[in-house]
């Protein structure tokens, strides 16, 4: 059964979102560059209908091939979640141009590749949800590359809504305002509930950014 694809599965938000959608009986496709992260996530999702594929979000052919493997197994997903990010402290002037490009490739371009690969088929079907893990609701000089990347993701959501909203595609970002950790205001399981609620929203109620 078509379900959810999560790109960028780590021990926090990514696996929590996958578990939340699996609880609804959805199949789960997991993509991460780390085999170790995929193995750990699969262990937490024991019993779910699951396919885990290793791919780097900056490797366009590899990412597209991973998405295709999951689509071939489960069909066009109901939900795609882009959760990959480079989280590092850097101020303007700290990074080389190439280092900025490398961060942008993960933080934004991988999401563009994922959306461009999946959303046309979702739109042809007439429904679907594309969610991104946002952050930095207020830009921080000490996290320049991440601030720029999360701003780019917000603009991407706006563009996707303009391009695909009329075809039934709900694009939204979940903007997380602090460090994700169990038992805090940004508990990953609580955050994952918000992803599910966004997916379940009726079209007249669609939100395009949820700030936590």
C-alpha positions in Angstrom: 0.0 0.0 0.0 1.3 3.5 -0.8 2.5 5.2 2.3 5.2 7.5 3.5 8.8 8.1 2.2 11.2 9.8 4.7 14.4 11.2 3.2 17.0 11.8 5.9 16.2 9.3 8.6 18.1 9.8 11.9 17.5 9.1 15.5 15.3 12.1 16.1 12.5 13.5 13.9 13.0 11.2 11.0 12.4 7.9 12.7 9.7 9.4 14.9 7.8 10.5 11.8 8.2 7.1 10.2 6.9 5.4 13.3 3.9 7.8 13.5 2.8 7.1 10.0 3.4 3.4 10.4 1.0 3.4 13.3 -1.7 4.4 10.8 -1.0 1.2 8.8 1.1 2.9 6.1 4.1 1.4 4.4 7.3 3.1 5.1 10.2 3.9 2.8 13.4 5.1 4.5 16.3 6.8 2.8 19.5 7.8 4.5 23.1 8.0 3.4 24.1 6.0 6.6 23.5 2.3 6.6 23.8 2.4 10.4 21.0 5.0 10.6 18.8 2.8 8.4 19.5 -0.3 10.5 18.7 1.6 13.8 15.5 3.0 12.3 14.4 -0.4 11.0 14.9 -1.9 14.4 12.6 0.7 15.9 10.0 0.1 13.2 10.0 -3.7 13.7 6.7 -5.1 12.3 6.1 -2.2 9.9 5.9 -2.8 6.1 9.3 -1.3 5.4 11.9 -0.7 2.7 15.1 1.0 3.7 17.5 2.3 0.9 20.8 3.9 1.3 21.4 7.1 -0.7 23.0 10.5 -0.2 20.5 13.4 -0.7 23.2 15.3 -2.6 23.7 12.4 -5.1 20.9 13.2 -7.6 21.0 9.9 -9.5 21.4 7.9 -6.3 18.5 9.7 -4.6 16.2 9.3 -7.7 17.1 5.6 -7.9 16.3 5.1 -4.2 12.9 6.9 -4.6 12.2 4.7 -7.6 12.9 1.5 -5.7 10.4 2.5 -3.0 7.8 3.6 -5.6 8.2 0.3 -7.5 7.6 -1.6 -4.2 4.7 0.4 -2.7 3.5 2.8 -5.4 3.4 6.6 -5.5 3.5 7.7 -1.8 0.7 9.4 0.0 3.3 11.4 1.9 6.9 12.5 1.3 9.0 14.0 4.1 12.3 15.7 3.5 14.3 15.7 6.8 17.9 15.9 5.7 20.0 18.8 7.0 23.5 19.9 7.8 23.3 21.3 11.3 26.5 23.1 12.1 27.6 26.4 13.8 29.1 28.8 11.3 29.0 32.6 10.8 29.3 34.5 7.6 33.0 34.3 6.6 33.6 31.0 8.4 32.9 28.8 5.4 34.4 28.6 1.9 32.1 29.0 -1.0 32.3 25.3 -1.6 31.3 24.5 2.0 28.3 26.8 1.6 27.3 25.0 -1.6 27.8 21.6 0.1 25.4 22.6 3.0 22.9 24.1 0.5 22.9 20.9 -1.5 21.7 18.9 1.6 19.5 21.6 3.1 17.6 22.6 0.0 18.6 20.9 -3.3 17.9 17.4 -2.0 14.4 18.6 -1.2 14.0 20.0 -4.7 15.1 16.7 -6.2 12.7 14.8 -4.0 9.8 17.0 -4.8 10.6 17.2 -8.5 10.8 13.4 -8.7 7.6 12.5 -6.7 5.1 15.4 -7.0 4.2 15.1 -10.7 2.9 11.6 -10.1 1.2 12.6 -6.9 -0.5 15.5 -8.7 -1.6 13.2 -11.5 -3.2 11.0 -8.9 -4.9 14.1 -7.5 -3.6 14.1 -3.9 -0.5 13.9 -1.7 1.4 15.6 1.0 5.0 17.0 0.9 6.4 18.0 4.2 9.8 19.4 5.1 11.6 19.7 8.4 12.2 23.4 8.9 13.9 25.4 11.6 15.5 28.7 12.4 12.2 30.7 12.7 14.6 33.6 13.5 17.9 33.7 11.6 20.9 33.3 13.8 24.3 34.8 12.8 26.0 31.8 14.6 24.2 29.4 12.3 24.4 31.2 9.0 24.3 28.2 6.5 21.5 26.6 8.4 19.5 29.9 8.6 19.9 30.3 4.9 19.0 26.7 4.1 15.8 26.8 6.3 14.7 30.1 4.6 15.2 28.4 1.3 13.0 25.5 2.4 10.2 27.9 3.3 10.3 29.5 -0.1 10.4 26.0 -1.7 7.1 25.1 0.1 5.5 28.3 -1.2 6.6 27.5 -4.8 5.4 23.9 -4.5 2.0 25.1 -3.3 1.8 27.6 -6.2 2.7 24.9 -8.7 0.8 21.9 -7.3 -1.7 23.0 -4.7 -4.5 23.1 -7.2 -3.7 19.5 -8.1 -4.4 18.4 -4.5 -0.8 18.5 -3.2 -0.4 19.9 0.4 3.1 21.3 0.8 4.1 22.4 4.3 7.1 22.9 6.6 7.3 22.1 10.2 9.6 24.8 11.7 11.3 23.5 14.8 12.5 26.3 17.1 15.0 24.4 19.2 17.0 21.3 19.8 15.1 18.1 19.4 15.2 15.8 22.5 12.8 13.5 24.3 11.0 15.1 27.2 11.5 18.7 26.0 9.3 21.2 24.2 10.7 19.6 21.0 10.1 15.9 21.8 10.4 14.0 18.5 7.3 11.9 19.1 5.3 15.1 19.8 6.7 16.7 16.6 5.8 13.6 14.6 2.2 14.0 15.7 2.2 17.4 14.0 3.4 15.9 10.8 0.5 13.5 10.9 -2.0 16.3 11.6 -0.7 18.3 8.6 -1.2 15.3 6.4 -4.7 14.7 7.7 -5.9 18.3 7.2 -8.7 18.9 4.9 -7.8 21.2 2.0 -9.8 24.2 3.3 -7.7 24.0 6.5 -4.3 23.5 4.9 -1.4 25.1 6.8 1.8 25.7 4.9 4.1 26.4 7.9 3.7 25.1 11.4 6.1 26.8 13.9 6.9 24.8 17.0 
